[in-house]
Amino acid sequence: MIVVTGATGNVGRPLVAELARRGHEVTAVSRAGTAPHAQARVRGLSADLADPGGLRAAVTGASAMFLLVPGSGEHLDTERIIGTAAEAGVRRLVLLSSLGAATRADSVSHGPLARLEKLVRGSGLEWTVLRPGDFASNALAWVPSVRAERTVHAPFGDVALPAVDPLDIAEVAAAALVDDGHAGRTYALTGAAAVSPRDRTRALAEVLGTPLVFAEQTREQARADMLAYIPEHVVDGTLAILGEPTPQEQAVSPDVETVLGRPARTFADWARRNAAAFAG
């Protein structure tokens, strides 16, 4: 049995589906406890990573675990989480981290993930660390303005990052959870090409078959919008990456293709699959 935390999110949902498709029993852990897919092999379980009893119930009988912590995990006893999983018999652990854990390990925003990676590597388990960069699905924040105004509001209009499709992250995670050859590996996960917000707007407009206006925000405007749903220290770290990325953060990684045997998906691929969200 495989435990997937964050099972109803952008990565967890397709990961649960992929594992079930491969024939594995899955415990889909979320706070709501609802299984993201009504399938015979998938059991939904309500659990909070901060609750030792709930976590123990989730991982008992599991051989592998996908660990996704909320935010950067700074408010969690992550050492206890890993220890509980190991005591329950989990042998293989796949951590969803961030590229920022490598490029900004000393920052307030990404330092906790860097420390969590260190705990995972010293756990004695068969570990794999996934470090995605920018998510293509962050464009879902544009849905209200695209629907209402046919306008995209975003900062740093011409700064390009190779946004990764969450479906690619899920498929790499599934491989690391069930296939051999991934233990002790750290994978940087990106899309097929670096694409700016202005170019993503053009790609989305082409998919939707309607013109879209790109309205560039100032850093202050973007910060005010993001503070509505992201902690302040994470907002500042995110804006630093979006506005002043390092060469490593702008580089296209070969790791998706190395693991999956095919090129990483493009932003346009993600937009085609999610067009209905913008067209309502």
N, C-alpha and C positions, 0 to 999 in steps of 0.2 A: 504494500500500500504506500502511496505517495501523498504527502501533505503539501498543499499549496496555500500559503498565507496570502492575504490580499486578493482572494480568489475572484472578486467581482470587479476588479479594476481593469485598466487598459491592457495590462500584461497577463494578469491572473486569469481573466476570463478565457482568452484564446489558449492559454497554457493548459487549463483544465480540459478544454475540448480536445486539444492535441493528445494529451496523455490518455484520455478515454478512447480516442480513436485508435491509439496504439494498443489498446486492450488492457490498460492498467486500472486498478482500483484507486480512486482519488478521494481524499478528504479535502473538501473545498472550505477553507477557513475564512470567515469574515465576521465582522461585528454583527451583521444582520443574521448570519447563519443560513442564508438562502443559497442553494446551489445555483451557479450561473447557468447550468445546463440540466435539463430534465433527462438524465440518462441513468441507466441501471447501475453503471459503475461509479457514479458520482454521488458522494454523500455530503450534504451541506452541514456545517457545524458552526455555531456561534461561539467565538472565543476571542479574547483580548490578549495580546502578547504581554500586557502588563499584569495579567492574572495567572499566577503559577498553576492553580488547579485547572483552569480552562486550557492552558497550554499543554499540560500533561495529558489531559484527556484527548487532545487533538493528535498528539504525536505517538501515543501508545500503539504499538503494533506497526508503526511505519518503518520502512527501510530507507526512505529518502525524503528530503524536505526542501521546498523552495521558500526562502526567507526574504520577505519584503517588509521593511520597517517603515512606519509612517514618518514623513519628513526625512530627517537624517538620523532618527533613532536616539537623539540626545537625551530624551526623557525616559528611556527604557533601560532596564538592567539586562543588557544584551549578553553579558557573560552568563547570567542565569538562564536565559533563553537557550543558548547553545548547549549549556550543561544539561538542561532538562531534556533536550532532544537526544543528546548522546546517551543519557541514562535510560531513556525509553527504548533504545535500540536503533535509533537512526544511524545509518552508516555513511550516507552520502548527503552532503549539504551544498545547495546552490544558492549563493547570495546575490541578490540584485542590488548592486552598489551604484556608483556613478563615475563617469570619467573624471569629474571634479575631485574625487578622492585621490587621484594621482596628480592632477594638475594644480590643485589648490588644497593640499593636505593640511596646511597650517591655518586655513581659514575657519572662521566661526561657522560658516554654512556647510562646509564639506569635511571639516576635521573629524566630526563624530563618525562619519562613514569610513574614513581612513582608519580610525581606531577599531571599528567593527571588523573591517577586513583583516586586521592583525589578529583579532580574536579568532576569526574563522580559520585563518591559516595555522594557528597554534592549537586548534581544537582536537587534533588527532583523528578527525573524520576525513573522508574523501571529499575534499572541497573543490568547488569551482566558483570563481568570482566573475560576475558579469558587470561590465562598466559601460553602460550606454551613455551617449552624449545627449544632445537635444532630441526630444521626442517629436515626431511628426504630429502626433495627436495633440500637442499643445495648441495647434491651430483651431481646435474646437472652441477655444476662447473667443474666436471670431464669429461664432455662429449667430449670436444676437444681432450684431451690426450688419452682417451679411444678409440676414433675413430681412431686417428692417430698412437698411439703407443701401444695400449692395456696396458696402464699404468695409475695408479692413483697417483697423487701427492697431498699429504696432510700432515699437521703437527700432532704431538702428536698421533702417530699411535696406541698406546695401551691404550689411555685414552677413557673410554667408557661413552657414554651419551645415554639416552633413547629417541632417535629422534622420533618426532611425525610426522605422515602422515598428510599433509595439508587437505586431505579429511576428516579425523577425526575431525580436527578443524572446518571445514565447517559444518559438521553434528551436532556438538555440538552447533555451533553458530545458526544454523537453529532452533534447539530445544529451545534455549534461546530466540530467537526472536518471536516464535509463540506459544510455550507451556507455561503453567503456572508452577509455582514452582521453577523458577530460579532467580527471583528478589532478589537482595541483596546477591547473591552468587558470589564467586571468585573460578574459576576452574583452577587448574594446569593441563596442558595437555601434556602428554608424550606418547611415544610408549610403546609397551608391554615389552620391555627389553632394558637394556643398552648395546649398541653395539659400539665397537671401529671402527675407520676408517679402520684398517686392516681387521677386521671382516666384515665390510660393503663391502670391496673390494671382499672378498671371496664370500659373498652372491650375489653380482652383477655378478661375474664370473660364478657362478652356474646358475643364471637366463639366462645369455647370452650364456651359453654353450661353453665358450672359456676362456682360462687362462688369468688372468690379473696380472700384476706386481704391487706391492705396493712400491712406492718410497717415503720414509718419508722426508718431508721438515723440514728445520730449522724454528724457529719462524720468523726469518728475511726474509726468502724466502716467507713464507706464507703471511707475512705482506705486502711485496712488491706486490704480486699478488692481494691481497684484496684491496689495495689502488686504484687500477684501477677502482673500481666500488662502493666502500663504503667510507664514510667520515672517516677521520683519527681517531676521537675519538670513533666511532663505531667499527672500526677495532680493536683498542686496547682493548675495552671492550669484544669484541667477542673472541679474542685470549686468554684473561684471563679466560673466561668460558671454552673454548675448552682445554686449557692447565692445568689450576688449578681449576677445578670445585669444588664447595662446596658439602657437602653431600646431601643437598637439590637438587642441580642441577643434581646429579647423581641418585636420587631416582626415582623409577617408581611410578607414581601417579595412583590411582584408578578412577580418575574423569571421564575419557572417558567412562569407563564401567558403572559407576554410572549413567551418563546421557543417554547413548545410549543403555544400557542393553546388551552389548556384549563386549568382550575384545578389547582393542586397537589394531590397525593393527601393523604389524611388519615392519622392514626395508625391508625385503624380499618381503612383500606384495607390498610395494611401488615400489620396483625395478621391479617386474613382470609387474606392470601396466605401467611403464615408460621405459621398455626395448627398445622400438623402438628408443628412443632418443639417446641411446648409440650405436645402431647397424648400424646406417647409414654410 
